[in-house]
Every structure is written in structure tokens, then in C-alpha cells.
């Protein structure tokens, strides 16, 4: 909730973020995808509807710390292996 309030991101934009979208060095988050839902496709990731939806949002120290806490608590990704 803190991340949403401090950045002004829409829930769909927050759900569309990847680790690569969070730039701690430059203290910005890059918004270039969002999570959407339709009856036909279910949930899916899509680019924003307008060009102005693709943007960089500055991060405060407090928001950076919140992102770091979230990332620290995430389960480690298992390697994806294709057999066959």
C-alpha cells in the first residue's frame, strides 16, 4: 500500500512491474507494462493504452526501502529447464 500511495501507481501498473523495472541507482521505477484481465484471455500483461502511460516515476528513500523489503521477502526463482 505504501508503494501505491507514495508513487501514485495504479494497481495494474504495480502488478505489471518486474525486478528490471526498478532502478535503484537512478531512484526511479519504469512503467511500461500493466496487468489486465479479460473474459477471453484471463489475466495478461500489456503495454499501457497511451504513450503517456509509459513513464519513469521518481522514488523516495522510503519507497526504495519498501521495494527492497518486498524483494527480500520474495521466494527465489527456480531455474526454468526445458527437457525434450
Helices and strands as residue ranges (DSSP letters): H 2-7, H 11-15, G 19-21, E 22-23, E 28-31, E 34-38, E 42-46, G 51-53, E 55-58, H 61-73
